[in-house]
Amino acid sequence: MTLRGRVIEEQKSYFTVDTEEGTFRASSRGILKKNKVRICTGDLVNLEVTNQVPPEGIISSVYERSSYLK
């Protein structure tokens, strides 16, 4: 199942993503790491759910940002 959500917290190697189905702990897909795609708090992402209990998933893509503060 794929959900659309917003990254609400960034940790060392995991992200917390808020979706309509709840909050999920997620990592990024290897291709995103390979292409050096930077995931930031506030980004809209597609999340592939891998586990319902505990809620976990993998970020498969990141939508284009409309703004970015350094």
Phi, psi and omega per residue, in radians:
M1 nan 2.341 3.123
T2 -1.950 2.300 3.138
L3 -2.141 2.700 3.014
R4 -1.749 2.359 -3.121
G5 -2.663 3.108 3.136
R6 -2.084 2.347 3.087
V7 -1.256 2.114 -3.120
I8 -1.917 -0.217 3.121
E9 -2.703 2.442 3.107
E10 -2.079 2.216 3.082
Q11 -1.999 -2.963 -3.056
K12 -0.965 -0.956 -3.126
S13 -2.279 0.146 -3.138
Y14 -2.282 2.772 3.113
F15 -2.203 2.666 2.990
T16 -1.861 2.155 -3.061
V17 -2.059 2.221 3.115
D18 -1.679 2.183 3.137
T19 -2.235 3.100 3.065
E20 -1.145 -0.439 -3.119
E21 -1.567 -0.034 -3.126
G22 2.202 -2.935 -3.103
T23 -1.756 2.319 -3.093
F24 -2.134 2.541 2.965
R25 -1.580 2.272 -3.019
A26 -2.421 2.682 2.971
S27 -2.011 2.967 3.132
S28 -1.685 2.610 3.128
R29 -1.163 2.589 -3.095
G30 -0.973 -0.647 -3.125
I31 -1.140 -0.560 3.083
L32 -1.174 -0.719 3.098
K33 -1.134 -0.739 -3.115
K34 -1.112 -0.697 3.130
N35 -1.479 0.065 3.103
K36 0.984 0.748 3.063
V37 -1.360 2.147 -3.110
R38 -1.549 2.133 3.087
I39 -1.779 2.203 -3.090
C40 -2.126 2.783 3.041
T41 -1.033 2.310 -3.122
G42 1.761 -0.241 -3.137
D43 -1.209 2.494 2.975
L44 -1.525 2.321 -3.052
V45 -2.397 2.814 2.935
N46 -1.721 2.301 -3.058
L47 -2.095 2.154 3.040
E48 -1.612 2.032 -3.100
V49 -1.292 2.197 3.111
T50 -1.863 -0.383 -3.081
N51 -2.695 2.333 3.114
Q52 -1.491 -0.658 -3.128
V53 -2.303 1.949 -0.170
P54 -1.206 2.678 -3.078
P55 -1.193 1.974 -3.116
E56 -2.402 2.733 3.123
G57 -2.851 -3.105 3.127
I58 -2.218 2.271 3.092
I59 -1.337 2.068 -3.071
S60 -1.715 -0.456 3.106
S61 -2.752 2.766 -3.121
V62 -2.140 2.274 3.073
Y63 -1.277 2.707 3.137
E64 -1.145 2.419 3.126
R65 -1.382 2.579 3.041
S66 -1.657 -0.341 3.093
S67 -2.718 2.827 -3.110
Y68 -2.716 2.231 3.065
L69 -1.860 2.271 3.115
K70 -1.498 nan nan
